[in-house]
Amino acid sequence: DDWFTLAPNPADTFASVGAFPLAATARDSALIRTLQPGAYTAQITGGGGTGIALAELYDLAPAAGTRLSNVSARSQVGAGGDVLIAGFSITGNAPKTVLIRGIGPSLAALGVGGTLTDPKLELYRGTVKLDENNDWQSGSLTSVFPRVGAFALVSGSRDAALLVSLVPGSYTAQVSGVNATTGVALIEVYEVP
């Protein structure tokens, strides 16, 4: 809570990974941690209020032998501009294959209430839409899910998924509701070995 209270001040770390600077007294939050391989969850809560927040994850030592291989976020998807967005970057000098999923109906099967009944997934580089999916089809995707540690999707569900090869650069994946529907959705991005 209140990033500027961290010691030592992490402003130089922000710059080294390409994160935008935070105002010197902004009440944004930050953590710098060394993590062992495994699965982790970060939660953002407000100090008594509500609003839109951005969660960012950066690998400070990508050459250290371990890497960030998956990121996901679960949130309420609204109509219009209130979509669920995941931004991610591909580094290096060669394309990488990624699995991107927008999940709503399969969350209901896992006990999550109020889910988005028909998510639409769109992939952008800047303002250019590269690909989209609505209502995934099992086919070859079913064999990819266990390879990356992703849970199976309900057969015939209206969840969305894309398997794409991307050149190095920055991308955004967006989940919205077909016909401006709303509900809880999960967006996931996996590196596919």
Backbone as CSV, one residue per row, in Angstrom:
resi,resn,N_x,N_y,N_z,CA_x,CA_y,CA_z,C_x,C_y,C_z
1,ASP,0.859,-1.172,0.000,0.000,0.000,0.000,0.905,1.236,0.000
2,ASP,0.592,2.220,-0.826,1.387,3.452,-0.910,2.842,3.133,-1.258
3,TRP,3.109,2.898,-2.527,4.395,2.424,-3.027,5.580,3.257,-2.568
4,PHE,5.398,4.561,-2.376,6.516,5.450,-2.044,7.068,5.197,-0.641
5,THR,6.383,4.357,0.161,6.891,4.040,1.497,7.879,2.868,1.477
6,LEU,8.055,2.217,0.313,8.997,1.096,0.218,10.433,1.593,0.362
7,ALA,11.247,0.794,0.992,12.672,1.122,1.100,13.464,-0.106,0.657
8,PRO,14.417,0.037,-0.252,14.730,1.262,-0.997,13.620,1.592,-1.997
9,ASN,13.578,2.849,-2.386,12.559,3.326,-3.313,12.681,2.569,-4.638
10,PRO,11.575,1.981,-5.139,11.650,1.136,-6.333,11.565,1.883,-7.670
11,ALA,11.629,3.202,-7.678,11.458,3.954,-8.924,12.451,3.514,-9.993
12,ASP,13.701,3.227,-9.628,14.690,2.778,-10.611,14.322,1.410,-11.173
13,THR,13.736,0.556,-10.339,13.301,-0.764,-10.797,12.185,-0.623,-11.817
14,PHE,11.258,0.288,-11.592,10.179,0.507,-12.555,10.769,0.817,-13.930
15,ALA,11.706,1.738,-13.970,12.304,2.149,-15.234,13.053,1.000,-15.902
16,SER,13.708,0.148,-15.128,14.529,-0.924,-15.712,13.699,-1.981,-16.414
17,VAL,12.421,-2.131,-16.070,11.582,-3.134,-16.722,10.580,-2.505,-17.696
18,GLY,10.629,-1.194,-17.876,9.746,-0.528,-18.813,8.391,-0.151,-18.245
19,ALA,8.247,-0.197,-16.920,6.986,0.213,-16.294,6.902,1.738,-16.282
20,PHE,5.710,2.255,-16.441,5.579,3.704,-16.402,5.820,4.203,-14.974
21,PRO,6.352,5.417,-14.819,6.627,5.933,-13.472,5.333,6.267,-12.729
22,LEU,5.407,6.159,-11.408,4.289,6.544,-10.556,4.604,7.886,-9.909
23,ALA,3.586,8.696,-9.708,3.788,9.986,-9.052,4.377,9.763,-7.662
24,ALA,5.215,10.674,-7.224,5.977,10.507,-5.987,5.117,10.236,-4.761
25,THR,3.897,10.738,-4.727,3.037,10.501,-3.564,1.737,9.785,-3.943
26,ALA,1.737,9.134,-5.108,0.544,8.393,-5.530,0.288,7.241,-4.569
27,ARG,-0.943,6.948,-4.318,-1.289,5.903,-3.356,-1.399,4.540,-4.029
28,ASP,-0.698,4.373,-5.162,-0.628,3.077,-5.835,0.180,2.115,-4.974
29,SER,0.043,0.824,-5.267,0.745,-0.204,-4.505,1.790,-0.885,-5.378
30,ALA,2.831,-1.420,-4.746,3.872,-2.156,-5.463,4.511,-3.172,-4.526
31,LEU,4.954,-4.271,-5.095,5.717,-5.296,-4.384,6.887,-5.699,-5.261
32,ILE,8.023,-5.929,-4.649,9.164,-6.526,-5.345,9.542,-7.741,-4.530
33,ARG,9.402,-8.910,-5.135,9.641,-10.155,-4.419,10.392,-11.140,-5.293
34,THR,11.226,-11.953,-4.675,11.833,-13.102,-5.330,10.921,-14.283,-5.034
35,LEU,10.445,-14.937,-6.082,9.494,-16.022,-5.933,10.109,-17.343,-6.385
36,GLN,9.792,-18.387,-5.679,10.189,-19.734,-6.080,9.225,-20.198,-7.167
37,PRO,9.637,-21.150,-8.030,8.709,-21.650,-9.038,7.416,-22.138,-8.394
38,GLY,6.298,-21.841,-9.022,4.999,-22.242,-8.495,3.916,-21.309,-8.976
39,ALA,2.741,-21.457,-8.433,1.584,-20.647,-8.798,1.313,-19.623,-7.696
40,TYR,1.004,-18.418,-8.088,0.758,-17.327,-7.144,-0.487,-16.558,-7.550
41,THR,-1.096,-15.885,-6.593,-2.246,-15.029,-6.832,-1.974,-13.667,-6.205
42,ALA,-2.235,-12.620,-6.950,-2.160,-11.257,-6.417,-3.575,-10.704,-6.407
43,GLN,-3.963,-10.060,-5.324,-5.298,-9.486,-5.220,-5.189,-7.991,-4.965
44,ILE,-6.024,-7.250,-5.642,-6.086,-5.804,-5.445,-7.397,-5.490,-4.743
45,THR,-7.316,-4.771,-3.633,-8.512,-4.330,-2.930,-8.418,-2.826,-2.722
46,GLY,-9.552,-2.196,-2.578,-9.579,-0.761,-2.345,-9.722,-0.457,-0.874
47,GLY,-9.223,0.674,-0.457,-9.337,1.104,0.934,-10.722,1.661,1.201
48,GLY,-11.736,0.828,1.057,-13.101,1.274,1.308,-13.806,1.789,0.075
49,GLY,-13.123,1.834,-1.063,-13.757,2.341,-2.281,-13.716,1.315,-3.390
50,THR,-14.264,1.675,-4.520,-14.250,0.810,-5.691,-13.721,1.605,-6.865
51,GLY,-13.388,0.917,-7.934,-12.901,1.587,-9.132,-12.095,0.641,-9.985
52,ILE,-11.512,1.167,-11.032,-10.708,0.383,-11.965,-9.264,0.397,-11.487
53,ALA,-8.634,-0.777,-11.506,-7.228,-0.896,-11.106,-6.466,-1.679,-12.166
54,LEU,-5.171,-1.483,-12.210,-4.281,-2.179,-13.141,-3.287,-2.998,-12.332
55,ALA,-3.207,-4.285,-12.622,-2.193,-5.148,-12.001,-1.130,-5.428,-13.051
56,GLU,0.130,-5.220,-12.711,1.236,-5.467,-13.630,2.199,-6.455,-12.991
57,LEU,2.753,-7.351,-13.792,3.759,-8.309,-13.333,4.953,-8.220,-14.268
58,TYR,6.127,-8.092,-13.704,7.351,-7.997,-14.487,8.363,-9.001,-13.961
59,ASP,9.059,-9.671,-14.864,10.147,-10.575,-14.505,11.422,-9.743,-14.479
60,LEU,11.984,-9.541,-13.282,13.179,-8.700,-13.143,14.460,-9.406,-13.545
61,ALA,14.427,-10.744,-13.657,15.629,-11.508,-14.016,15.271,-12.591,-15.034
62,PRO,14.869,-12.204,-16.262,14.408,-13.202,-17.229,15.489,-14.192,-17.666
63,ALA,16.732,-13.866,-17.494,17.808,-14.770,-17.905,18.220,-15.712,-16.780
64,ALA,17.524,-15.709,-15.671,17.922,-16.484,-14.496,17.540,-17.961,-14.564
65,GLY,16.939,-18.418,-15.659,16.614,-19.833,-15.793,15.152,-20.155,-15.563
66,THR,14.420,-19.322,-14.842,12.979,-19.492,-14.699,12.311,-18.319,-15.393
67,ARG,11.049,-18.460,-15.706,10.376,-17.371,-16.412,8.895,-17.352,-16.051
68,LEU,8.288,-16.245,-16.301,6.849,-16.093,-16.145,6.211,-16.763,-17.353
69,SER,5.395,-17.798,-17.138,4.852,-18.566,-18.265,3.342,-18.427,-18.419
70,ASN,2.672,-17.810,-17.454,1.215,-17.658,-17.518,0.807,-16.481,-16.656
71,VAL,-0.180,-15.752,-17.123,-0.796,-14.706,-16.311,-2.293,-14.750,-16.581
72,SER,-3.070,-14.512,-15.540,-4.520,-14.511,-15.711,-5.130,-13.499,-14.752
73,ALA,-6.350,-13.087,-15.069,-7.079,-12.164,-14.208,-8.561,-12.476,-14.301
74,ARG,-9.226,-12.453,-13.150,-10.675,-12.652,-13.105,-11.311,-11.357,-12.649
75,SER,-12.342,-10.934,-13.369,-12.981,-9.668,-13.026,-14.384,-9.608,-13.620
76,GLN,-15.121,-8.605,-13.189,-16.430,-8.319,-13.756,-16.231,-7.663,-15.117
77,VAL,-16.902,-8.165,-16.127,-16.873,-7.567,-17.463,-18.163,-6.780,-17.629
78,GLY,-18.011,-5.515,-17.968,-19.169,-4.665,-18.191,-19.398,-4.454,-19.674
79,ALA,-20.278,-3.531,-19.991,-20.580,-3.204,-21.383,-19.750,-2.006,-21.824
80,GLY,-19.701,-1.780,-23.124,-18.970,-0.641,-23.671,-17.480,-0.742,-23.406
81,GLY,-16.913,0.276,-22.768,-15.488,0.307,-22.487,-15.073,-0.480,-21.258
82,ASP,-16.007,-1.090,-20.565,-15.693,-1.818,-19.331,-15.391,-3.289,-19.606
83,VAL,-14.467,-3.530,-20.550,-14.063,-4.891,-20.888,-12.897,-5.317,-20.016
84,LEU,-12.598,-6.605,-20.024,-11.462,-7.154,-19.282,-10.269,-7.199,-20.232
85,ILE,-9.150,-6.591,-19.827,-7.986,-6.462,-20.705,-6.758,-7.036,-20.027
86,ALA,-6.002,-7.839,-20.782,-4.693,-8.320,-20.336,-3.662,-7.839,-21.349
87,GLY,-2.670,-7.119,-20.870,-1.563,-6.697,-21.720,-0.376,-7.600,-21.456
88,PHE,0.373,-7.927,-22.495,1.554,-8.762,-22.330,2.556,-8.445,-23.424
89,SER,3.822,-8.781,-23.163,4.896,-8.524,-24.117,5.641,-9.807,-24.416
90,ILE,6.033,-9.953,-25.669,6.889,-11.046,-26.119,8.274,-10.440,-26.309
91,THR,9.284,-11.026,-25.671,10.651,-10.526,-25.812,11.481,-11.539,-26.597
92,GLY,12.697,-11.134,-26.917,13.598,-12.004,-27.660,13.637,-11.618,-29.121
93,ASN,14.112,-12.539,-29.953,14.234,-12.237,-31.377,13.524,-13.262,-32.262
94,ALA,12.626,-14.051,-31.670,11.885,-15.054,-32.437,10.430,-15.071,-31.984
95,PRO,9.531,-15.477,-32.876,8.118,-15.579,-32.483,7.919,-16.619,-31.381
96,LYS,6.860,-16.422,-30.593,6.468,-17.379,-29.557,4.999,-17.710,-29.744
97,THR,4.661,-18.953,-29.441,3.272,-19.382,-29.503,2.640,-19.171,-28.142
98,VAL,1.455,-18.567,-28.141,0.730,-18.338,-26.894,-0.706,-18.834,-27.033
99,LEU,-1.240,-19.301,-25.924,-2.640,-19.667,-25.801,-3.305,-18.561,-25.001
100,ILE,-4.369,-18.005,-25.534,-5.114,-16.940,-24.859,-6.557,-17.430,-24.723
101,ARG,-7.113,-17.297,-23.514,-8.483,-17.768,-23.301,-9.314,-16.701,-22.599
102,GLY,-10.567,-16.615,-22.984,-11.571,-15.782,-22.326,-12.659,-16.713,-21.828
103,ILE,-12.764,-16.872,-20.529,-13.611,-17.919,-19.957,-14.735,-17.316,-19.123
104,GLY,-15.923,-17.823,-19.359,-17.098,-17.450,-18.577,-17.886,-18.685,-18.213
105,PRO,-18.502,-19.367,-19.202,-19.334,-20.527,-18.899,-18.609,-21.630,-18.123
106,SER,-17.360,-21.898,-18.450,-16.640,-22.953,-17.732,-16.332,-22.558,-16.294
107,LEU,-16.334,-21.259,-15.988,-16.190,-20.828,-14.595,-17.420,-21.220,-13.787
108,ALA,-18.583,-21.133,-14.418,-19.815,-21.528,-13.725,-19.742,-22.994,-13.321
109,ALA,-19.158,-23.827,-14.183,-19.006,-25.250,-13.870,-18.050,-25.472,-12.698
110,LEU,-17.216,-24.461,-12.394,-16.281,-24.539,-11.267,-16.846,-23.870,-10.014
111,GLY,-18.104,-23.445,-10.066,-18.751,-22.878,-8.884,-18.723,-21.373,-8.782
112,VAL,-18.263,-20.674,-9.818,-18.247,-19.211,-9.805,-19.616,-18.713,-10.248
113,GLY,-20.193,-17.799,-9.496,-21.521,-17.276,-9.822,-21.453,-16.036,-10.694
114,GLY,-22.554,-15.745,-11.380,-22.673,-14.513,-12.159,-21.722,-14.423,-13.331
115,THR,-21.415,-15.545,-13.976,-20.402,-15.546,-15.031,-20.921,-14.953,-16.336
116,LEU,-19.994,-14.515,-17.149,-20.284,-14.017,-18.492,-20.682,-15.220,-19.344
117,THR,-21.887,-15.207,-19.894,-22.410,-16.395,-20.572,-21.844,-16.608,-21.968
118,ASP,-21.370,-15.552,-22.621,-20.840,-15.696,-23.981,-19.714,-14.694,-24.199
119,PRO,-18.493,-15.031,-23.737,-17.377,-14.106,-23.916,-16.852,-14.090,-25.351
120,LYS,-16.398,-12.928,-25.763,-15.721,-12.750,-27.049,-14.299,-12.303,-26.748
121,LEU,-13.319,-12.914,-27.386,-11.903,-12.631,-27.164,-11.336,-11.948,-28.402
122,GLU,-10.653,-10.816,-28.197,-10.007,-10.091,-29.293,-8.547,-9.834,-28.938
123,LEU,-7.663,-10.003,-29.917,-6.222,-9.800,-29.736,-5.780,-8.605,-30.563
124,TYR,-5.068,-7.669,-29.906,-4.601,-6.452,-30.571,-3.095,-6.271,-30.412
125,ARG,-2.507,-5.638,-31.413,-1.158,-5.072,-31.294,-1.346,-3.596,-31.592
126,GLY,-1.220,-2.782,-30.548,-1.579,-1.370,-30.674,-3.074,-1.275,-30.905
127,THR,-3.462,-0.574,-31.964,-4.886,-0.437,-32.278,-5.337,-1.398,-33.376
128,VAL,-4.429,-2.254,-33.831,-4.735,-3.185,-34.922,-5.205,-4.523,-34.352
129,LYS,-6.429,-4.922,-34.718,-6.931,-6.218,-34.288,-6.279,-7.304,-35.136
130,LEU,-5.622,-8.268,-34.454,-4.932,-9.354,-35.137,-5.795,-10.596,-35.291
131,ASP,-6.643,-10.853,-34.309,-7.425,-12.085,-34.325,-8.564,-11.952,-33.321
132,GLU,-9.541,-12.824,-33.431,-10.633,-12.864,-32.465,-11.230,-14.255,-32.448
133,ASN,-11.944,-14.561,-31.353,-12.633,-15.835,-31.247,-13.876,-15.654,-30.395
134,ASN,-14.916,-16.341,-30.809,-16.154,-16.420,-30.058,-16.613,-17.872,-30.163
135,ASP,-16.772,-18.528,-29.045,-17.182,-19.935,-29.005,-16.088,-20.854,-29.564
136,TRP,-15.115,-21.150,-28.739,-13.992,-22.002,-29.130,-14.499,-23.362,-29.636
137,GLN,-13.694,-23.972,-30.445,-13.967,-25.322,-30.925,-12.850,-26.214,-30.417
138,SER,-13.208,-27.354,-29.868,-12.216,-28.198,-29.192,-11.033,-28.539,-30.081
139,GLY,-11.187,-29.308,-31.127,-10.117,-29.637,-32.057,-8.761,-29.803,-31.393
140,SER,-7.759,-29.155,-31.963,-6.382,-29.291,-31.462,-6.146,-28.524,-30.159
141,LEU,-7.019,-27.580,-29.816,-6.810,-26.813,-28.580,-6.902,-27.695,-27.341
142,THR,-7.749,-28.695,-27.372,-7.934,-29.560,-26.210,-6.624,-30.189,-25.762
143,SER,-5.746,-30.532,-26.697,-4.464,-31.145,-26.332,-3.471,-30.113,-25.811
144,VAL,-3.676,-28.836,-26.111,-2.754,-27.784,-25.652,-2.991,-27.454,-24.182
145,PHE,-4.234,-27.490,-23.721,-4.562,-27.078,-22.361,-3.713,-27.788,-21.309
146,PRO,-3.633,-29.128,-21.284,-2.823,-29.773,-20.248,-1.324,-29.515,-20.400
147,ARG,-0.867,-29.252,-21.610,0.569,-28.972,-21.831,1.022,-27.700,-21.130
148,VAL,0.107,-26.732,-20.976,0.476,-25.463,-20.348,-0.068,-25.341,-18.926
149,GLY,-0.773,-26.372,-18.455,-1.325,-26.336,-17.098,-2.679,-25.661,-17.001
150,ALA,-3.376,-25.506,-18.127,-4.700,-24.872,-18.131,-5.776,-25.918,-17.862
151,PHE,-6.805,-25.541,-17.107,-7.898,-26.472,-16.855,-8.704,-26.672,-18.144
152,ALA,-9.358,-27.826,-18.233,-10.176,-28.150,-19.402,-11.395,-27.238,-19.458
153,LEU,-11.834,-26.931,-20.666,-13.063,-26.173,-20.853,-14.210,-27.149,-21.074
154,VAL,-15.397,-26.750,-20.642,-16.578,-27.580,-20.828,-16.806,-27.756,-22.327
155,SER,-16.969,-28.995,-22.766,-17.180,-29.283,-24.179,-18.418,-28.559,-24.693
156,GLY,-18.263,-27.850,-25.814,-19.377,-27.120,-26.402,-19.710,-25.808,-25.724
157,SER,-18.898,-25.388,-24.756,-19.185,-24.132,-24.052,-18.963,-22.947,-24.976
158,ARG,-19.434,-21.797,-24.551,-19.253,-20.574,-25.333,-18.014,-19.800,-24.900
159,ASP,-17.089,-20.464,-24.198,-15.814,-19.826,-23.862,-15.061,-19.516,-25.152
160,ALA,-14.029,-18.677,-25.060,-13.258,-18.288,-26.240,-11.794,-18.653,-26.041
161,ALA,-11.111,-19.003,-27.126,-9.688,-19.357,-27.033,-9.008,-19.125,-28.377
162,LEU,-7.752,-18.698,-28.301,-6.916,-18.504,-29.484,-5.555,-19.145,-29.246
163,LEU,-5.009,-19.795,-30.248,-3.643,-20.290,-30.241,-2.948,-19.564,-31.375
164,VAL,-1.983,-18.695,-31.031,-1.356,-17.832,-32.036,0.151,-17.785,-31.850
165,SER,0.850,-17.553,-32.947,2.293,-17.322,-32.922,2.497,-15.819,-33.082
166,LEU,3.239,-15.205,-32.148,3.394,-13.757,-32.132,4.862,-13.362,-32.175
167,VAL,5.188,-12.365,-32.967,6.543,-11.825,-33.018,6.768,-10.977,-31.771
168,PRO,8.027,-10.730,-31.393,8.276,-9.880,-30.221,7.563,-8.535,-30.341
169,GLY,6.993,-8.102,-29.234,6.254,-6.844,-29.190,5.245,-6.862,-28.065
170,SER,4.449,-5.808,-27.979,3.441,-5.675,-26.928,2.053,-5.890,-27.517
171,TYR,1.204,-6.583,-26.738,-0.123,-6.981,-27.191,-1.142,-6.756,-26.084
172,THR,-2.415,-6.671,-26.465,-3.507,-6.701,-25.498,-4.533,-7.716,-25.964
173,ALA,-5.075,-8.447,-25.011,-6.175,-9.361,-25.251,-7.364,-8.813,-24.476
174,GLN,-8.521,-8.768,-25.120,-9.694,-8.160,-24.509,-10.862,-9.132,-24.514
175,VAL,-11.544,-9.233,-23.380,-12.738,-10.055,-23.265,-13.936,-9.137,-23.054
176,SER,-14.931,-9.299,-23.914,-16.183,-8.561,-23.792,-17.327,-9.560,-23.897
177,GLY,-18.525,-9.120,-23.611,-19.699,-9.980,-23.717,-20.372,-9.799,-25.064
178,VAL,-20.691,-10.905,-25.735,-21.437,-10.828,-26.984,-22.770,-10.148,-26.705
179,ASN,-23.160,-9.234,-27.589,-24.402,-8.450,-27.442,-24.420,-7.633,-26.155
180,ALA,-23.238,-7.150,-25.727,-23.088,-6.271,-24.558,-23.546,-6.927,-23.256
181,THR,-23.475,-8.258,-23.186,-23.794,-8.932,-21.935,-22.688,-8.684,-20.924
182,THR,-22.988,-8.881,-19.653,-22.034,-8.633,-18.579,-21.940,-9.853,-17.674
183,GLY,-20.865,-9.903,-16.894,-20.679,-10.995,-15.945,-19.218,-11.190,-15.617
184,VAL,-18.936,-12.148,-14.758,-17.566,-12.445,-14.332,-16.880,-13.295,-15.392
185,ALA,-15.647,-12.924,-15.740,-14.870,-13.680,-16.719,-13.425,-13.790,-16.257
186,LEU,-12.741,-14.728,-16.848,-11.319,-14.965,-16.605,-10.596,-14.814,-17.928
187,ILE,-9.518,-14.031,-17.934,-8.669,-13.941,-19.110,-7.333,-14.579,-18.756
188,GLU,-6.798,-15.387,-19.673,-5.551,-16.113,-19.423,-4.637,-15.985,-20.637
189,VAL,-3.341,-15.871,-20.368,-2.332,-15.884,-21.428,-1.252,-16.868,-20.989
190,TYR,-0.985,-17.885,-21.820,0.008,-18.921,-21.534,1.066,-18.936,-22.625
191,GLU,2.320,-19.059,-22.250,3.366,-19.365,-23.210,3.295,-20.858,-23.501
192,VAL,3.277,-21.226,-24.783,3.209,-22.629,-25.173,4.605,-23.096,-25.550
193,PRO,5.160,-24.068,-24.794,6.519,-24.537,-25.135,6.543,-25.233,-26.490
